[in-house]
């Protein structure tokens, strides 16, 4: 998670949490990390995650109120599964 207003974020690598800062504003495009800075297979992992999320979600049982309780709607633009 990276806070653009405060200019810092946190990175978790399954072992430890590190505080990070990006070198300049060109690293972010539309509030997201520039695709050139992502790992080579990040697009593949995001596509796999979107496919998994789509396969397990049941449209008739969607509960937006509960989703907002767990993750406020202001963060939804960051989540891969909530993007188109």
Secondary structure, DSSP 8 states (H G I E B T S, - for coil): -EETTTTEEEEE-SS-EEEE--SSGGGEETTEE-GGGS-TTHHHHHHHHHHHHHHH--GGG--HHHHHHHS-GGGGGG-GGG--
